[in-house]
Amino acid sequence: MKLSQNDLFLLSQCAISAALQAGQVIKQHTNSQPKINIKPGGSTLASQVVTEVDHFSQAVILQHLNPTCTQFDLALLTEESPDDQQRLEKDFFWCIDPLDGTLPFIESSPGYSVSIALVSRQGVPYIGVVYDPVKQTLYHAIKGLGIFRNATPWQIANTQTDLTFITDRSFIKQPLYEEVISQLNKLVKASGYSKLNIVQHGGAAMNACWVLEQGPACYFKFPKQQAGGGSLWDFAATACLFNETQAQVSDIAGLDLDLNRPDSTFMNHRGVLYSSNIELAQHISALYKKLS
């Protein structure tokens, strides 16, 4: 089913309403010590931990979005439900992370959010919505219509004097971590930045949004053999946001993200790269090629 611009606008409003109400549910449970479970996932704790609040948030989102699946013949992929593979058959699918950054949420630290995207069967994100319940900031974009921050058109700037490297806490344990930091410090000197800042406490969606907020900045994950590296729902919404800016989102080699991978929902096969500008992204791609 083809979607018109009016259809996309209507669907974006549904996703925004869902994200805002789910964010309120999450906020109500902040500091509540929710019940925590471990589920089958990737090779890191972040991909395995789940709380009852993840499920509460998902229920609210689905109340809003399930009717659109019927009306517009959409498939549904969400973190806390099995992948029924309909995303490979329908023209579009909702890609939902009801509580991205569960570990920061458990620790009552910033970095968690609601992330909702509408993605085509070809893996192109058409709608991206991210809501940060901590700062009550809403980011959204529609393909071809720009990016918005709290419903206001947003112009991304690279005005900071420092270079900010935003990463997952698990990256610190990687064998290449120290060499990556060394190479980034060399880039700082060569490019005239004041210093290197390292941020390592957020979920994937907020990490990407912080790249836009704190430019010049980058967030990346190298490919690896083990299952993990984030999932489709971790990156689909923010990929839409980035596509509507002069910032860069890609796999680690600079190719488009594979946002409807048929054999898995994990993104470990090609890695991910978010950068506040194209030149910085090219440096990171070259850095990975050198290290690998």
Backbone as CSV, one residue per row, in Angstrom:
resi,resn,N_x,N_y,N_z,CA_x,CA_y,CA_z,C_x,C_y,C_z
1,MET,0.839,-1.202,0.000,0.000,0.000,0.000,0.871,1.248,0.000
2,LYS,0.635,2.130,-0.958,1.378,3.378,-1.000,0.806,4.363,0.024
3,LEU,1.706,5.168,0.597,1.297,6.155,1.588,1.525,7.562,1.024
4,SER,0.502,8.388,1.086,0.623,9.774,0.637,1.266,10.615,1.731
5,GLN,1.586,11.861,1.393,2.128,12.774,2.403,1.112,12.988,3.523
6,ASN,-0.159,13.054,3.168,-1.191,13.191,4.206,-1.240,11.962,5.107
7,ASP,-1.084,10.771,4.511,-1.043,9.538,5.300,0.140,9.569,6.269
8,LEU,1.287,9.963,5.762,2.485,9.991,6.604,2.338,11.008,7.738
9,PHE,1.738,12.143,7.437,1.522,13.136,8.492,0.594,12.572,9.565
10,LEU,-0.494,11.943,9.154,-1.424,11.352,10.116,-0.739,10.283,10.954
11,LEU,0.038,9.432,10.306,0.744,8.375,11.030,1.797,8.945,11.983
12,SER,2.434,10.026,11.570,3.417,10.655,12.454,2.742,11.203,13.705
13,GLN,1.547,11.758,13.558,0.824,12.279,14.714,0.415,11.143,15.651
14,CYS,0.037,10.010,15.082,-0.278,8.835,15.914,0.956,8.381,16.687
15,ALA,2.103,8.353,15.996,3.342,7.921,16.655,3.756,8.906,17.745
16,ILE,3.591,10.197,17.490,3.923,11.205,18.499,3.032,11.047,19.722
17,SER,1.744,10.895,19.520,0.827,10.703,20.652,1.199,9.458,21.442
18,ALA,1.519,8.374,20.730,1.911,7.139,21.399,3.179,7.325,22.224
19,ALA,4.166,8.012,21.646,5.434,8.216,22.348,5.255,9.087,23.585
20,LEU,4.461,10.144,23.458,4.257,11.044,24.599,3.538,10.338,25.746
21,GLN,2.513,9.548,25.426,1.779,8.862,26.488,2.612,7.741,27.096
22,ALA,3.388,7.036,26.253,4.291,6.024,26.794,5.344,6.676,27.688
23,GLY,5.810,7.852,27.290,6.780,8.573,28.110,6.229,8.941,29.472
24,GLN,4.948,9.270,29.519,4.319,9.570,30.805,4.256,8.335,31.692
25,VAL,3.969,7.192,31.093,3.955,5.934,31.851,5.345,5.647,32.417
26,ILE,6.360,5.833,31.593,7.732,5.600,32.048,8.083,6.561,33.180
27,LYS,7.720,7.824,33.000,8.038,8.828,34.027,7.373,8.498,35.358
28,GLN,6.163,7.972,35.318,5.446,7.615,36.542,6.151,6.507,37.321
29,HIS,6.947,5.694,36.615,7.626,4.570,37.262,9.097,4.845,37.545
30,THR,9.538,6.078,37.274,10.920,6.427,37.597,11.151,6.300,39.104
31,ASN,12.264,5.711,39.480,12.632,5.481,40.889,11.678,4.519,41.600
32,SER,10.964,3.692,40.834,9.993,2.785,41.457,10.538,1.384,41.699
33,GLN,11.803,1.134,41.330,12.418,-0.184,41.464,11.546,-1.258,40.792
34,PRO,11.388,-1.177,39.475,10.526,-2.126,38.771,11.102,-3.536,38.772
35,LYS,10.241,-4.488,38.552,10.666,-5.881,38.452,11.527,-6.048,37.206
36,ILE,12.690,-6.698,37.364,13.654,-6.842,36.275,13.774,-8.308,35.897
37,ASN,13.759,-8.588,34.598,13.942,-9.943,34.087,15.047,-9.953,33.039
38,ILE,15.547,-11.147,32.756,16.531,-11.338,31.697,15.871,-12.142,30.586
39,LYS,15.998,-11.649,29.358,15.405,-12.304,28.199,16.515,-12.742,27.246
40,PRO,16.227,-13.662,26.324,17.219,-14.002,25.295,17.537,-12.767,24.465
41,GLY,18.799,-12.537,24.226,19.176,-11.344,23.473,20.564,-11.477,22.904
42,GLY,21.222,-10.345,22.736,22.568,-10.332,22.195,23.593,-10.695,23.251
43,SER,24.831,-10.281,22.998,25.941,-10.676,23.863,26.167,-9.704,25.010
44,THR,25.351,-8.649,25.147,25.531,-7.675,26.216,24.307,-7.646,27.125
45,LEU,24.531,-7.187,28.357,23.436,-7.090,29.318,22.344,-6.150,28.817
46,ALA,22.737,-5.080,28.141,21.763,-4.093,27.662,20.732,-4.723,26.731
47,SER,21.121,-5.740,25.981,20.187,-6.380,25.049,19.372,-7.485,25.710
48,GLN,19.668,-7.790,26.974,19.009,-8.902,27.656,18.067,-8.461,28.771
49,VAL,18.302,-7.287,29.327,17.522,-6.850,30.480,16.198,-6.253,30.036
50,VAL,15.140,-6.559,30.780,13.812,-6.027,30.481,13.074,-5.835,31.795
51,THR,12.253,-4.813,31.876,11.474,-4.555,33.086,9.986,-4.563,32.738
52,GLU,9.176,-4.582,33.783,7.735,-4.498,33.573,7.347,-3.176,32.908
53,VAL,8.152,-2.146,33.097,7.849,-0.840,32.503,7.998,-0.887,30.983
54,ASP,8.957,-1.693,30.480,9.054,-1.896,29.028,7.712,-2.379,28.482
55,HIS,7.106,-3.327,29.189,5.835,-3.902,28.740,4.677,-2.914,28.921
56,PHE,4.696,-2.153,30.003,3.656,-1.129,30.197,3.696,-0.120,29.052
57,SER,4.908,0.329,28.714,5.081,1.309,27.645,4.627,0.734,26.307
58,GLN,5.006,-0.501,26.039,4.614,-1.120,24.772,3.100,-1.219,24.649
59,ALA,2.422,-1.559,25.740,0.964,-1.686,25.706,0.311,-0.357,25.326
60,VAL,0.828,0.731,25.870,0.285,2.056,25.548,0.515,2.381,24.074
61,ILE,1.705,2.104,23.596,2.024,2.399,22.198,1.126,1.603,21.254
62,LEU,0.944,0.332,21.560,0.142,-0.504,20.666,-1.325,-0.097,20.667
63,GLN,-1.808,0.438,21.768,-3.181,0.956,21.779,-3.360,2.034,20.717
64,HIS,-2.326,2.828,20.521,-2.382,3.906,19.527,-2.142,3.388,18.107
65,LEU,-1.227,2.439,17.965,-0.764,2.088,16.629,-1.440,0.867,16.024
66,ASN,-1.983,-0.013,16.831,-2.647,-1.188,16.257,-3.758,-0.826,15.258
67,PRO,-4.593,0.188,15.553,-5.622,0.548,14.556,-5.036,0.992,13.217
68,THR,-3.862,1.624,13.237,-3.262,2.068,11.974,-2.771,0.877,11.157
69,CYS,-2.416,-0.208,11.838,-1.967,-1.404,11.107,-3.099,-1.958,10.250
70,THR,-4.303,-1.915,10.780,-5.466,-2.371,10.026,-5.829,-1.388,8.922
71,GLN,-5.848,-0.104,9.272,-6.283,0.912,8.314,-5.329,1.044,7.128
72,PHE,-4.001,0.952,7.405,-3.014,1.191,6.353,-2.252,-0.076,5.946
73,ASP,-2.684,-1.223,6.453,-2.056,-2.508,6.129,-0.564,-2.501,6.477
74,LEU,-0.256,-2.157,7.728,1.120,-2.059,8.200,1.489,-3.292,9.019
75,ALA,2.745,-3.667,8.943,3.280,-4.708,9.819,3.797,-4.062,11.097
76,LEU,4.204,-4.904,12.049,4.601,-4.405,13.372,5.816,-5.176,13.855
77,LEU,6.850,-4.457,14.223,8.028,-5.052,14.853,8.306,-4.257,16.114
78,THR,8.244,-4.921,17.248,8.495,-4.231,18.512,9.363,-5.108,19.396
79,GLU,10.181,-4.471,20.214,11.215,-5.206,20.941,10.657,-6.294,21.847
80,GLU,9.523,-6.025,22.491,9.043,-6.963,23.498,8.013,-7.962,22.971
81,SER,7.965,-8.160,21.653,7.089,-9.173,21.055,7.880,-9.941,20.002
82,PRO,7.497,-11.192,19.716,8.202,-11.968,18.689,8.100,-11.309,17.310
83,ASP,9.121,-11.493,16.508,9.122,-10.998,15.135,8.320,-11.976,14.276
84,ASP,7.162,-11.543,13.789,6.312,-12.429,12.986,6.675,-12.406,11.502
85,GLN,7.728,-11.668,11.134,8.236,-11.603,9.768,7.300,-10.895,8.782
86,GLN,6.212,-10.328,9.280,5.322,-9.578,8.391,6.016,-8.355,7.809
87,ARG,7.061,-7.887,8.477,7.816,-6.738,7.981,8.451,-7.032,6.624
88,LEU,8.627,-8.320,6.294,9.213,-8.712,5.017,8.161,-8.849,3.917
89,GLU,6.877,-8.722,4.282,5.791,-8.912,3.320,4.978,-7.637,3.085
90,LYS,4.765,-6.854,4.133,4.002,-5.607,4.010,4.892,-4.508,3.423
91,ASP,4.254,-3.476,2.877,5.017,-2.367,2.303,5.702,-1.519,3.366
92,PHE,5.086,-1.433,4.557,5.654,-0.644,5.655,5.433,-1.378,6.970
93,PHE,6.305,-1.084,7.941,6.109,-1.640,9.275,6.506,-0.627,10.341
94,TRP,5.767,-0.660,11.442,6.172,0.090,12.633,7.339,-0.642,13.282
95,CYS,8.342,0.121,13.691,9.534,-0.432,14.344,9.664,0.281,15.689
96,ILE,9.434,-0.446,16.786,9.173,0.184,18.079,10.118,-0.313,19.164
97,ASP,10.722,0.609,19.867,11.411,0.303,21.122,10.680,1.070,22.222
98,PRO,9.880,0.370,23.024,9.035,1.074,23.998,9.813,1.705,25.149
99,LEU,11.019,1.180,25.420,11.884,1.782,26.436,13.323,1.514,26.036
100,ASP,13.848,2.374,25.202,15.243,2.247,24.791,16.129,2.787,25.908
101,GLY,17.157,2.023,26.254,18.011,2.429,27.366,17.466,1.942,28.698
102,THR,17.115,0.658,28.752,16.549,0.115,29.987,17.540,0.205,31.145
103,LEU,18.820,-0.017,30.867,19.811,0.075,31.950,19.872,1.474,32.564
104,PRO,19.972,2.554,31.766,19.907,3.882,32.380,18.616,4.105,33.166
105,PHE,17.497,3.578,32.651,16.233,3.732,33.364,16.304,3.061,34.731
106,ILE,16.829,1.853,34.786,16.953,1.128,36.055,17.831,1.911,37.027
107,GLU,18.865,2.547,36.491,19.816,3.296,37.318,19.354,4.732,37.593
108,SER,18.195,5.102,37.064,17.660,6.468,37.219,18.634,7.525,36.716
109,SER,19.277,7.219,35.587,20.177,8.189,34.966,19.659,8.536,33.569
110,PRO,19.959,9.720,33.057,19.468,10.106,31.726,19.983,9.149,30.657
111,GLY,19.228,9.062,29.558,19.667,8.231,28.447,18.636,7.240,27.970
112,TYR,17.442,7.253,28.563,16.390,6.347,28.112,15.314,7.152,27.386
113,SER,14.557,6.455,26.530,13.601,7.148,25.677,12.600,6.159,25.100
114,VAL,11.611,6.713,24.422,10.682,5.949,23.588,11.069,6.195,22.139
115,SER,11.147,5.128,21.353,11.589,5.256,19.963,10.615,4.526,19.046
116,ILE,10.055,5.247,18.078,9.073,4.692,17.150,9.426,5.140,15.734
117,ALA,9.448,4.191,14.808,9.728,4.515,13.404,8.738,3.792,12.505
118,LEU,8.502,4.370,11.340,7.794,3.691,10.266,8.806,3.457,9.152
119,VAL,8.991,2.184,8.791,10.048,1.788,7.856,9.430,1.052,6.676
120,SER,9.944,1.306,5.482,9.462,0.591,4.307,10.066,-0.804,4.252
121,ARG,9.476,-1.658,3.439,9.989,-3.020,3.285,11.424,-2.992,2.764
122,GLN,11.781,-1.946,2.038,13.153,-1.810,1.532,14.128,-1.326,2.595
123,GLY,13.639,-1.036,3.791,14.505,-0.620,4.879,14.740,0.874,4.955
124,VAL,13.867,1.670,4.342,13.994,3.131,4.377,13.073,3.683,5.456
125,PRO,13.598,4.455,6.403,12.736,5.035,7.433,11.969,6.250,6.908
126,TYR,10.652,6.238,7.071,9.802,7.323,6.593,9.334,8.231,7.733
127,ILE,9.239,7.700,8.930,8.858,8.476,10.114,9.792,8.084,11.248
128,GLY,10.243,9.061,11.999,11.042,8.796,13.190,10.579,9.660,14.336
129,VAL,10.302,9.043,15.479,9.872,9.761,16.683,10.677,9.247,17.862
130,VAL,11.309,10.147,18.593,12.018,9.808,19.829,11.567,10.775,20.903
131,TYR,11.173,10.238,22.041,10.768,11.100,23.154,11.635,10.808,24.370
132,ASP,12.237,11.850,24.892,13.081,11.788,26.087,12.244,12.204,27.296
133,PRO,11.822,11.251,28.154,10.984,11.609,29.303,11.725,12.402,30.371
134,VAL,13.054,12.316,30.373,13.835,13.011,31.399,13.769,14.519,31.168
135,LYS,14.082,14.953,29.963,14.055,16.383,29.630,12.778,16.781,28.910
136,GLN,11.876,15.814,28.732,10.601,16.054,28.056,10.830,16.707,26.691
137,THR,11.752,16.120,25.953,12.092,16.599,24.625,11.588,15.607,23.587
138,LEU,10.885,16.121,22.590,10.349,15.295,21.514,11.083,15.623,20.219
139,TYR,11.653,14.592,19.619,12.275,14.713,18.301,11.407,13.942,17.306
140,HIS,11.156,14.540,16.130,10.457,13.756,15.122,10.818,14.252,13.728
141,ALA,10.628,13.366,12.760,10.909,13.704,11.365,10.020,12.858,10.470
142,ILE,9.705,13.420,9.306,9.022,12.712,8.235,9.909,12.832,7.001
143,LYS,10.093,11.734,6.291,10.980,11.719,5.133,10.624,12.851,4.165
144,GLY,11.635,13.694,3.909,11.471,14.781,2.967,10.886,16.051,3.531
145,LEU,10.476,16.026,4.812,9.817,17.200,5.394,10.606,17.817,6.550
146,GLY,11.815,17.334,6.810,12.651,17.958,7.815,12.537,17.328,9.188
147,ILE,13.344,17.850,10.105,13.414,17.370,11.479,12.854,18.439,12.411
148,PHE,12.194,17.987,13.484,11.568,18.897,14.433,11.989,18.528,15.854
149,ARG,12.178,19.559,16.654,12.475,19.380,18.075,11.394,20.121,18.854
150,ASN,10.608,19.364,19.631,9.452,19.945,20.329,8.564,20.734,19.367
151,ALA,8.285,20.078,18.228,7.362,20.583,17.198,7.866,21.819,16.457
152,THR,9.118,22.199,16.672,9.710,23.354,15.990,10.783,22.880,15.020
153,PRO,10.792,23.370,13.772,11.861,22.995,12.843,13.231,23.231,13.470
154,TRP,14.120,22.259,13.281,15.386,22.259,14.008,16.547,22.361,13.029
155,GLN,17.410,23.318,13.245,18.634,23.455,12.470,19.798,22.926,13.298
156,ILE,20.449,21.905,12.805,21.546,21.275,13.539,22.816,22.110,13.381
157,ALA,23.526,22.310,14.490,24.754,23.106,14.460,25.923,22.281,14.986
158,ASN,27.106,22.569,14.454,28.346,21.970,14.964,29.165,23.099,15.587
159,THR,28.718,23.595,16.723,29.283,24.822,17.282,30.156,24.610,18.523
160,GLN,30.195,23.385,19.038,31.014,23.143,20.225,32.501,23.156,19.854
161,THR,33.328,23.517,20.789,34.772,23.520,20.520,35.403,22.163,20.794
162,ASP,34.720,21.311,21.555,35.223,19.968,21.848,34.657,18.972,20.840
163,LEU,35.303,17.827,20.713,34.766,16.685,19.974,34.178,15.719,20.999
164,THR,32.921,15.349,20.829,32.272,14.444,21.774,32.112,13.064,21.149
165,PHE,32.634,12.073,21.841,32.503,10.670,21.434,31.476,10.025,22.351
166,ILE,30.352,9.654,21.767,29.264,9.037,22.526,29.281,7.547,22.230
167,THR,29.294,6.732,23.274,29.450,5.305,23.069,28.670,4.515,24.104
168,ASP,28.515,3.231,23.848,27.882,2.338,24.811,28.904,1.912,25.853
169,ARG,28.432,1.650,27.053,29.355,1.242,28.112,30.060,-0.074,27.786
170,SER,29.422,-0.917,26.982,30.037,-2.202,26.627,31.260,-2.010,25.734
171,PHE,31.337,-0.864,25.040,32.455,-0.642,24.123,33.778,-0.535,24.882
172,ILE,33.712,-0.127,26.141,34.925,0.007,26.945,35.645,-1.332,27.076
173,LYS,34.870,-2.419,27.019,35.444,-3.758,27.187,36.004,-4.322,25.890
174,GLN,35.817,-3.620,24.782,36.290,-4.129,23.505,37.810,-3.992,23.394
175,PRO,38.469,-4.958,22.737,39.932,-4.913,22.615,40.466,-3.654,21.935
176,LEU,39.669,-3.069,21.056,40.141,-1.908,20.309,39.860,-0.582,21.013
177,TYR,39.260,-0.619,22.192,38.807,0.617,22.828,39.959,1.610,23.029
178,GLU,41.052,1.175,23.634,42.146,2.103,23.927,42.735,2.695,22.657
179,GLU,42.823,1.870,21.605,43.364,2.379,20.350,42.399,3.374,19.705
180,VAL,41.102,3.116,19.832,40.109,4.059,19.304,40.245,5.416,19.993
181,ILE,40.366,5.394,21.306,40.525,6.649,22.047,41.802,7.362,21.640
182,SER,42.868,6.597,21.451,44.136,7.200,21.021,43.984,7.871,19.657
183,GLN,43.325,7.198,18.736,43.150,7.752,17.397,42.225,8.967,17.421
184,LEU,41.202,8.935,18.269,40.308,10.089,18.370,41.038,11.293,18.959
185,ASN,41.907,11.059,19.906,42.699,12.161,20.463,43.631,12.755,19.402
186,LYS,44.151,11.920,18.522,44.968,12.425,17.419,44.112,13.280,16.478
187,LEU,42.887,12.828,16.254,41.967,13.599,15.402,41.646,14.948,16.032
188,VAL,41.495,14.966,17.354,41.235,16.218,18.072,42.352,17.226,17.801
189,LYS,43.588,16.773,17.918,44.730,17.667,17.699,44.810,18.111,16.241
190,ALA,44.605,17.167,15.322,44.739,17.489,13.906,43.638,18.428,13.417
191,SER,42.479,18.349,14.051,41.332,19.138,13.591,41.130,20.427,14.375
192,GLY,41.944,20.636,15.408,41.866,21.884,16.165,40.774,21.931,17.215
193,TYR,40.236,20.760,17.612,39.266,20.746,18.703,39.979,20.997,20.030
194,SER,39.228,21.452,21.025,39.827,21.738,22.329,40.224,20.462,23.058
195,LYS,39.316,19.495,23.063,39.581,18.234,23.765,38.552,17.202,23.334
196,LEU,38.738,15.963,23.819,37.811,14.875,23.545,36.945,14.631,24.771
197,ASN,35.635,14.728,24.601,34.692,14.357,25.654,34.139,12.973,25.359
198,ILE,33.979,12.151,26.406,33.455,10.800,26.234,32.179,10.655,27.053
199,VAL,31.092,10.263,26.393,29.796,10.038,27.043,29.441,8.576,26.842
200,GLN,29.105,7.864,27.926,28.919,6.419,27.796,27.838,5.885,28.732
201,HIS,26.712,6.575,28.793,25.691,6.102,29.732,24.292,6.040,29.140
202,GLY,24.133,6.282,27.844,22.797,6.335,27.267,22.433,5.103,26.461
203,GLY,21.138,4.990,26.132,20.676,4.006,25.177,20.935,4.492,23.765
204,ALA,20.731,3.611,22.788,21.094,3.922,21.408,20.365,5.148,20.865
205,ALA,19.068,5.265,21.133,18.304,6.374,20.562,18.781,7.718,21.104
206,MET,18.964,7.826,22.412,19.427,9.085,22.983,20.882,9.352,22.625
207,ASN,21.688,8.308,22.501,23.060,8.520,22.044,23.075,9.223,20.697
208,ALA,22.217,8.768,19.784,22.148,9.401,18.465,21.634,10.840,18.559
209,CYS,20.601,11.055,19.376,20.075,12.417,19.535,21.107,13.340,20.165
210,TRP,21.911,12.817,21.079,22.968,13.640,21.691,24.016,14.039,20.665
211,VAL,24.240,13.199,19.643,25.147,13.591,18.563,24.629,14.861,17.898
212,LEU,23.326,14.924,17.657,22.740,16.117,17.043,22.781,17.319,17.980
213,GLU,22.658,17.073,19.269,22.627,18.155,20.258,24.016,18.711,20.555
214,GLN,25.057,17.882,20.426,26.375,18.246,20.955,27.459,18.307,19.888
215,GLY,27.086,18.508,18.627,28.069,18.501,17.555,29.164,19.549,17.712
216,PRO,30.373,19.224,17.273,30.733,18.010,16.560,30.787,16.788,17.484
217,ALA,30.149,15.716,17.050,30.044,14.518,17.881,29.838,13.300,16.995
218,CYS,30.132,12.130,17.558,29.937,10.887,16.824,29.544,9.770,17.787
219,TYR,28.841,8.799,17.253,28.434,7.597,17.983,28.532,6.448,16.990
220,PHE,29.271,5.414,17.341,29.409,4.307,16.399,29.586,2.984,17.130
221,LYS,29.257,1.922,16.392,29.426,0.556,16.874,30.080,-0.244,15.756
222,PHE,31.172,-0.924,16.072,31.869,-1.706,15.067,31.126,-3.017,14.787
223,PRO,31.261,-3.557,13.569,30.711,-4.891,13.306,31.376,-5.933,14.212
224,LYS,30.646,-6.996,14.491,31.208,-8.093,15.279,30.497,-9.379,14.894
225,GLN,31.118,-10.501,15.221,30.551,-11.794,14.846,29.399,-12.198,15.751
226,GLN,29.465,-11.815,17.036,28.415,-12.213,17.965,27.124,-11.460,17.673
227,ALA,25.999,-12.098,17.971,24.710,-11.425,17.843,24.679,-10.203,18.753
228,GLY,24.131,-9.124,18.262,24.054,-7.900,19.070,24.316,-6.684,18.202
229,GLY,25.038,-5.737,18.767,25.300,-4.501,18.041,24.088,-3.607,17.917
230,GLY,23.119,-3.797,18.838,21.863,-3.082,18.726,20.924,-3.815,17.782
231,SER,19.675,-3.371,17.732,18.669,-3.997,16.890,18.001,-2.955,15.998
232,LEU,17.180,-3.423,15.068,16.512,-2.526,14.133,15.783,-1.399,14.861
233,TRP,15.092,-1.755,15.960,14.299,-0.753,16.684,15.158,0.245,17.445
234,ASP,16.448,-0.057,17.613,17.347,0.893,18.271,17.728,2.057,17.368
235,PHE,17.708,1.837,16.059,18.294,2.802,15.138,17.332,3.351,14.075
236,ALA,16.178,2.728,13.899,15.306,3.129,12.786,14.808,4.562,12.926
237,ALA,14.322,4.930,14.116,13.771,6.276,14.299,14.840,7.348,14.142
238,THR,15.992,7.133,14.754,17.039,8.158,14.674,17.654,8.218,13.280
239,ALA,17.631,7.111,12.533,18.089,7.174,11.143,17.218,8.136,10.347
240,CYS,15.909,8.111,10.606,15.012,9.062,9.938,15.345,10.494,10.336
241,LEU,15.611,10.718,11.614,15.981,12.063,12.067,17.224,12.550,11.335
242,PHE,18.244,11.713,11.293,19.514,12.111,10.681,19.380,12.343,9.188
243,ASN,18.552,11.540,8.528,18.382,11.707,7.082,17.801,13.061,6.707
244,GLU,17.188,13.740,7.667,16.590,15.054,7.406,17.512,16.198,7.823
245,THR,18.784,15.894,8.042,19.764,16.902,8.444,20.993,16.811,7.549
246,GLN,21.983,17.649,7.847,23.284,17.555,7.189,24.204,16.600,7.924
247,ALA,23.693,15.973,8.976,24.468,14.975,9.697,24.485,13.672,8.898
248,GLN,25.232,12.699,9.405,25.444,11.463,8.663,25.042,10.260,9.495
249,VAL,24.268,9.338,8.897,23.984,8.043,9.507,24.241,6.980,8.459
250,SER,24.928,5.911,8.862,25.290,4.860,7.918,25.775,3.648,8.700
251,ASP,26.147,2.593,7.979,26.904,1.545,8.629,28.349,2.033,8.739
252,ILE,29.223,1.218,9.277,30.574,1.700,9.563,31.368,1.987,8.287
253,ALA,30.920,1.428,7.149,31.609,1.658,5.884,31.027,2.819,5.097
254,GLY,29.986,3.450,5.639,29.382,4.579,4.957,28.196,4.231,4.088
255,LEU,27.733,2.969,4.120,26.567,2.544,3.357,25.299,2.727,4.182
256,ASP,24.152,2.769,3.520,22.884,2.922,4.230,22.698,1.802,5.249
257,LEU,22.090,2.129,6.383,21.799,1.115,7.383,20.842,0.068,6.806
258,ASP,21.049,-1.177,7.190,20.212,-2.301,6.759,19.067,-2.432,7.758
259,LEU,17.999,-1.643,7.549,16.943,-1.521,8.554,15.767,-2.473,8.357
260,ASN,15.937,-3.443,7.473,14.972,-4.539,7.408,15.710,-5.829,7.081
261,ARG,16.724,-6.096,7.858,17.543,-7.283,7.676,16.660,-8.539,7.773
262,PRO,16.619,-9.382,6.753,15.673,-10.503,6.773,16.043,-11.634,7.714
263,ASP,17.338,-11.838,7.961,17.761,-13.013,8.719,17.885,-12.760,10.218
264,SER,17.769,-11.511,10.653,17.952,-11.183,12.070,17.456,-9.758,12.311
265,THR,17.169,-9.459,13.571,16.875,-8.063,13.921,18.117,-7.350,14.451
266,PHE,19.217,-8.079,14.636,20.445,-7.478,15.160,21.208,-6.732,14.069
267,MET,22.040,-5.794,14.490,22.788,-4.938,13.575,24.292,-5.179,13.644
268,ASN,24.703,-6.291,14.229,26.131,-6.547,14.409,26.862,-6.782,13.080
269,HIS,26.138,-7.113,12.017,26.790,-7.544,10.782,27.542,-6.425,10.067
270,ARG,27.080,-5.174,10.227,27.733,-4.070,9.512,28.045,-2.874,10.394
271,GLY,27.653,-2.938,11.658,27.909,-1.818,12.544,27.053,-0.609,12.207
272,VAL,27.160,0.429,13.026,26.416,1.670,12.794,27.330,2.863,13.047
273,LEU,27.036,3.961,12.383,27.832,5.182,12.530,26.918,6.399,12.437
274,TYR,26.892,7.191,13.499,26.192,8.474,13.528,27.245,9.562,13.720
275,SER,27.166,10.584,12.903,28.111,11.687,13.014,27.390,13.002,12.732
276,SER,27.799,14.048,13.416,27.144,15.348,13.237,27.535,16.023,11.939
277,ASN,28.547,15.504,11.251,28.874,16.031,9.924,29.562,14.944,9.102
278,ILE,29.550,15.119,7.802,30.040,14.082,6.886,31.548,13.899,7.017
279,GLU,32.288,14.989,7.173,33.747,14.885,7.265,34.162,14.027,8.461
280,LEU,33.514,14.232,9.595,33.825,13.436,10.775,33.472,11.966,10.532
281,ALA,32.355,11.722,9.858,31.966,10.343,9.543,33.022,9.658,8.689
282,GLN,33.585,10.395,7.734,34.619,9.816,6.880,35.866,9.469,7.694
283,HIS,36.183,10.300,8.669,37.322,9.994,9.553,37.069,8.707,10.335
284,ILE,35.847,8.520,10.825,35.541,7.333,11.625,35.573,6.082,10.754
285,SER,35.031,6.159,9.553,35.084,5.014,8.639,36.543,4.638,8.326
286,ALA,37.366,5.659,8.096,38.782,5.393,7.825,39.468,4.810,9.063
287,LEU,39.081,5.276,10.234,39.645,4.752,11.479,39.334,3.264,11.618
288,TYR,38.082,2.887,11.357,37.725,1.473,11.460,38.497,0.637,10.449
289,LYS,38.612,1.130,9.222,39.344,0.392,8.186,40.796,0.182,8.610
290,LYS,41.372,1.208,9.226,42.760,1.105,9.681,42.908,0.085,10.808
291,LEU,41.989,0.111,11.757,42.094,-0.767,12.927,41.756,-2.213,12.600
292,SER,40.915,-2.398,11.575,40.508,-3.774,11.264,41.394,-4.434,10.221
